[in-house]
Amino acid sequence: MQYTNLLDAIRAQGGDTGWPGRKHRRLQDSPLNRTLRRLEQGELIRRHRELEFPYHATYELSAAAMELLAAMAPLATWAETHTDLVDRARQRRHAEDGTNR
């Protein structure tokens, strides 16, 4: 996916982050650039830069990243299925944090 298409796709996801109390902020170029560089250094994505005009970079997931996504999918499905359990645990943690201060 080209960088601008990737940025647009992330921005198009909307305002609901799925995390309580977290408001969506418009993703800026700089954090995405840093994240992509770290993912590239960690060999989770590959960056291909066109050598001819118009210059653009294309990013793709590495085989290791595809394997990681496949391994994490059941965990994400479990969390979506058990949101009530996750919410109760989060509420208990926040209650404990408030009393331990």
TORKOL-4160 file (C-alpha; in steps of 0.2 Angstrom, whole numbers, padded with zeros to 4 digits, m for minus):
101
<pt num="1" X="0000" Y="0000" Z="0000"/>
<pt num="2" X="0007" Y="0017" Z="m0004"/>
<pt num="3" X="0010" Y="0029" Z="0011"/>
<pt num="4" X="m0004" Y="0041" Z="0007"/>
<pt num="5" X="m0016" Y="0027" Z="0004"/>
<pt num="6" X="m0011" Y="0020" Z="0021"/>
<pt num="7" X="m0013" Y="0036" Z="0030"/>
<pt num="8" X="m0030" Y="0039" Z="0022"/>
<pt num="9" X="m0036" Y="0022" Z="0026"/>
<pt num="10" X="m0031" Y="0024" Z="0045"/>
<pt num="11" X="m0039" Y="0041" Z="0045"/>
<pt num="12" X="m0055" Y="0034" Z="0038"/>
<pt num="13" X="m0057" Y="0022" Z="0052"/>
<pt num="14" X="m0067" Y="0035" Z="0061"/>
<pt num="15" X="m0067" Y="0042" Z="0079"/>
<pt num="16" X="m0071" Y="0026" Z="0089"/>
<pt num="17" X="m0054" Y="0019" Z="0095"/>
<pt num="18" X="m0063" Y="0005" Z="0105"/>
<pt num="19" X="m0054" Y="0011" Z="0121"/>
<pt num="20" X="m0065" Y="0018" Z="0134"/>
<pt num="21" X="m0061" Y="0036" Z="0138"/>
<pt num="22" X="m0050" Y="0038" Z="0122"/>
<pt num="23" X="m0055" Y="0050" Z="0109"/>
<pt num="24" X="m0048" Y="0048" Z="0092"/>
<pt num="25" X="m0035" Y="0061" Z="0086"/>
<pt num="26" X="m0032" Y="0064" Z="0068"/>
<pt num="27" X="m0016" Y="0054" Z="0064"/>
<pt num="28" X="m0002" Y="0065" Z="0058"/>
<pt num="29" X="0012" Y="0061" Z="0046"/>
<pt num="30" X="0026" Y="0061" Z="0059"/>
<pt num="31" X="0020" Y="0047" Z="0070"/>
<pt num="32" X="0015" Y="0036" Z="0056"/>
<pt num="33" X="0033" Y="0039" Z="0048"/>
<pt num="34" X="0041" Y="0034" Z="0065"/>
<pt num="35" X="0030" Y="0019" Z="0067"/>
<pt num="36" X="0033" Y="0013" Z="0049"/>
<pt num="37" X="0052" Y="0015" Z="0051"/>
<pt num="38" X="0052" Y="0005" Z="0068"/>
<pt num="39" X="0041" Y="m0009" Z="0059"/>
<pt num="40" X="0054" Y="m0009" Z="0045"/>
<pt num="41" X="0069" Y="m0010" Z="0057"/>
<pt num="42" X="0060" Y="m0024" Z="0066"/>
<pt num="43" X="0057" Y="m0033" Z="0049"/>
<pt num="44" X="0038" Y="m0033" Z="0051"/>
<pt num="45" X="0036" Y="m0023" Z="0035"/>
<pt num="46" X="0045" Y="m0020" Z="0019"/>
<pt num="47" X="0047" Y="m0003" Z="0011"/>
<pt num="48" X="0049" Y="m0001" Z="m0008"/>
<pt num="49" X="0053" Y="0016" Z="m0015"/>
<pt num="50" X="0050" Y="0020" Z="m0033"/>
<pt num="51" X="0066" Y="0026" Z="m0042"/>
<pt num="52" X="0057" Y="0036" Z="m0055"/>
<pt num="53" X="0045" Y="0051" Z="m0054"/>
<pt num="54" X="0033" Y="0052" Z="m0047"/>
<pt num="55" X="0042" Y="0045" Z="m0032"/>
<pt num="56" X="0032" Y="0036" Z="m0019"/>
<pt num="57" X="0035" Y="0022" Z="m0006"/>
<pt num="58" X="0025" Y="0006" Z="m0005"/>
<pt num="59" X="0024" Y="m0004" Z="0011"/>
<pt num="60" X="0019" Y="m0022" Z="0013"/>
<pt num="61" X="0019" Y="m0034" Z="0027"/>
<pt num="62" X="0033" Y="m0047" Z="0029"/>
<pt num="63" X="0030" Y="m0065" Z="0031"/>
<pt num="64" X="0034" Y="m0064" Z="0049"/>
<pt num="65" X="0021" Y="m0050" Z="0051"/>
<pt num="66" X="0008" Y="m0061" Z="0042"/>
<pt num="67" X="0012" Y="m0075" Z="0054"/>
<pt num="68" X="0010" Y="m0064" Z="0069"/>
<pt num="69" X="m0007" Y="m0058" Z="0063"/>
<pt num="70" X="m0013" Y="m0075" Z="0061"/>
<pt num="71" X="m0007" Y="m0080" Z="0078"/>
<pt num="72" X="m0015" Y="m0064" Z="0086"/>
<pt num="73" X="m0032" Y="m0066" Z="0077"/>
<pt num="74" X="m0039" Y="m0079" Z="0090"/>
<pt num="75" X="m0034" Y="m0067" Z="0104"/>
<pt num="76" X="m0043" Y="m0052" Z="0096"/>
<pt num="77" X="m0058" Y="m0063" Z="0093"/>
<pt num="78" X="m0058" Y="m0069" Z="0111"/>
<pt num="79" X="m0057" Y="m0051" Z="0117"/>
<pt num="80" X="m0072" Y="m0046" Z="0107"/>
<pt num="81" X="m0082" Y="m0061" Z="0113"/>
<pt num="82" X="m0078" Y="m0057" Z="0131"/>
<pt num="83" X="m0079" Y="m0038" Z="0132"/>
<pt num="84" X="m0089" Y="m0039" Z="0148"/>
<pt num="85" X="m0075" Y="m0049" Z="0156"/>
<pt num="86" X="m0062" Y="m0037" Z="0150"/>
<pt num="87" X="m0072" Y="m0022" Z="0156"/>
<pt num="88" X="m0075" Y="m0029" Z="0173"/>
<pt num="89" X="m0056" Y="m0032" Z="0175"/>
<pt num="90" X="m0052" Y="m0015" Z="0169"/>
<pt num="91" X="m0065" Y="m0007" Z="0181"/>
<pt num="92" X="m0057" Y="m0017" Z="0196"/>
<pt num="93" X="m0040" Y="m0011" Z="0191"/>
<pt num="94" X="m0045" Y="0007" Z="0190"/>
<pt num="95" X="m0054" Y="0005" Z="0207"/>
<pt num="96" X="m0038" Y="m0003" Z="0215"/>
<pt num="97" X="m0027" Y="0011" Z="0207"/>
<pt num="98" X="m0038" Y="0024" Z="0215"/>
<pt num="99" X="m0037" Y="0016" Z="0233"/>
<pt num="100" X="m0018" Y="0013" Z="0232"/>
<pt num="101" X="m0013" Y="0031" Z="0230"/>
